[in-house]
Amino acid sequence: MIPGRWGRHYTWVNLLATDLDLRAALRLMVISDVRLARGRTHVEIVRQALRGGATAIQLRDKEGEDRDFLATAEDIAALCDRARALFFVNDRVDVARLAGGGCHLGPDDLGIREARGLLSSPALLGFSAGTPAEAMAAAEAGADYLGVGPIFATSSKEDAGEPLGVDGLAKIVAATSLPVVAIGGIHAGNATACITAGACGVAVIRAVVAAATVAPAARALRRAVDRALETGE
């Protein structure tokens, strides 16, 4: 256990990584992005998303000041700790380390091996993969899970690329033993198809963050994912 303010958060992450099911913990990841949030803050988004059943939170902020971003990350780490949910910071390995969370990386970010060396154990690392080859390379480099997409068309990320579809998702799932979280254009109406294709969970931005009410939107997605995981349909 790492002593200090975030010791308890690291204890929870360690238990999750060793004794619990990472796939189950990734069934609903909400990515907080204030640009779509109807004036809500990251903390407000996350508090409501967790209330609605989110099992993982990813903090994304491309425009905020570093000091403010770190303070927000620390607040969200505490919320996730109390809810026994995973917490990841998008791109920023330094902020993830200081706040006591995991990190999610993309192909243009710091490499997985380099990030692993900077993060304090047992922080989790995710990686965005769009092809079977990228998925296999990420697994070899030491990623803990993959974010795969976009599955459907999305406007939440400008450089998301062409949709893979559920067939493309299934091919990537088949190429790796890592947990796969589907992302891109996902909502309560199409989340089931992603689970049926082999994803262990879904990651969403607009479907929850931009909703009129965050908690009910998260709850609808969680129910859809749970139902698909339980029934296989």
N, C-alpha and C positions, 0 to 999 in steps of 0.2 A: 504494500500500500504506500502511496506517495503521501507524505505528511503535509499538513497545512490545510488551507481553506477548502481545497477540492479533493481531499483524501477520500471522502465518502463516495464521491462520484466515481473515482477510479476503482474503488472497491466493487461498486455495482458493475462497471464495465468488465472488470476482471472475472466476476462471477458469471456474467453473461457469456464471455468469450470461452469459458472453460466448462461450465456446468449446465448452461441452458442452451436453448436452440436459437442460433443466430438467425436462421431462416424465419422463425416465428417472430423474432424481434424486428424484422424488416418488412413485415406485411403491409404496413402503411407508413410511408415516409412523406411528411409534408415539408416542402421547401419554402422557407419564408423569404418573400421578396416584396419589399414595401412599395415598389413601383406599381404593383397590381392590387394593393391592399386597401383601397378606398379610404386612405388617410389613417389606417391603423398602424401602430408601431409593430416592430418585430415581436416584442414581448407580448403585446395584446394578441397577435396572430397565434403565437405559440401556445399561450395559455388556453385559448379556445380550441385550438387543434388537439391538444392533449386531452382536453375535456371531452372532445368528440371521439377519442379513441386512437389517435395517432400513436404509433409505437416507436417512431424515429423522427427526428427533426434535423433538417439541414438548413443552416443559416447561410444565405447568399446576400452579399451586399457589395456591389461593384463601385459604389460612389461615396460611401461614408468615410469620414476621417478615421484614421487608425485607432486613436484613443477611444472614440465613441464606439467603434466596432468591437473593440476588445471588451468594453464595459457591457455592451449588449450581449456579447457571447458569454460572458461570465453569468449574467442574469439568466440567460436561457439554459446554460448548463445546470444551474441550480433548479430550475423548473423541471427539466428532464430527469434530474436525479430524483426529485421527489415523486415524479410520476413513473419511475423505473422505465424510462424510455431512453433510447440511444440518442446521442447528440453528435452531429458532425458539422464542421465548418467547411464551406465550399472554397476550394483553392488555397486558402491561407493556412499553411502549415504552422506558421509562427503564432497566429491567433489560436489555432486549435490546441497547440501545446500549452500556451499560457492560460487558456480558459478551462483546460481539462477535458477536451473532447476528442473525437476522431476527426478525420479529414477526408473529404471527397475530392479526387483529382481528375483532371481531364488530360487528353493527349498533349496539350500545350503547357501543362503545368510542370512543376518539379517532378522528377521521376519517382516511382514508387519506392525503390531501394533507398534513394536519398532522403525521401520524406520519412521513411521508417527509421532512419538513423537519427532524425531530428526529433521525432515524437517520443514522448515518454511511454514506455510499456505500461499497460497493455492496450494502448489506443488502437482503434480500428481504422483501417484504410479502405476506402472505396475507390473505384476507378470507372470512368465512362468508356464503354466499349461499343463500337458500331459494327464490328465484324467478328467472325469466329477467330480469325488470326489475332486481333487485338485482345480478345477475351483470353486466349491461351497465353499470350505474352504477359498479360496482367497477372494471371495466375502464377506463372513462372517467376515473376518479379516479386510476388508476395502480397498481392491484394487480398483482402478479406471477403469482399463482395464486389459485384459488378452492377453498375447502372447502365441499362441497355436501352437505346432509343435513337431518334424518336420512333415510337411504335406507330403513332398516328400523326397527322399534320398538327403542328403547334405554332403558335405565335409568341410563346413565352420566352423562347430563346432564339435570337436572330440567326445564329449560325448552326442551328440544329441539324440541318441537312434534310435529305429526302426520307420520308417515312420508311421504316423497315417492314411494317406490317407484322401480323402475328406469325406468319411463316418465317420471316427473318428472325424474329425473336426466338422461335423454336429452334432454329439452326444454331444460334449462339448458345442457347441453353444446353444443347446436345454436345457442344464443343468443350464444355468446362464442368467441373464439379463444384465450382463456387456458387454461392447463392446469387441469383439474378433478380434484380429489381427492375421492372419495366417502367419507362418514363416517356412522356411525350404525348400530349393530347388525350390523356387518360381521365375518365370520369366514371361515375357510378354505373353508367350504362354500358361501358365497354371494358371495365376492369376484369370481369369474369373471363373474357377471351384471353387476356394476358396470363392469368393463372392457369387456364387450361393449356396454354402453350408451354407451360413449365416454369414461369416466374414464381418466385416465392412471395412476391409482394409487388406493390406499385408505388411510384413516387409521383407526386402531383404538386403543381404550383397553382395555376389558374383555377382549377376545379374547387379548391378550398380557399386559397388566399384571396381570390377576387369574388368569392361568394358574398351574398348579402349578409349571411350569418355563417360564421366559420364553423362552429361546433356541429351544427346539423349536417353541413356539407361533408365534414370529416366522418361523421357517424354513418352517413349513407355509403360512403366509400368503404369504410371498415366492415360494414355488414356485407357488402357485395364480395369483398375479398374473403372474409371468413366463410361465407356460404360456399364460394367456389372451392376453397381449400378443403372444406369438410365433405363436400359432395363430389368433387372432381368434375363438376359441370358448370 
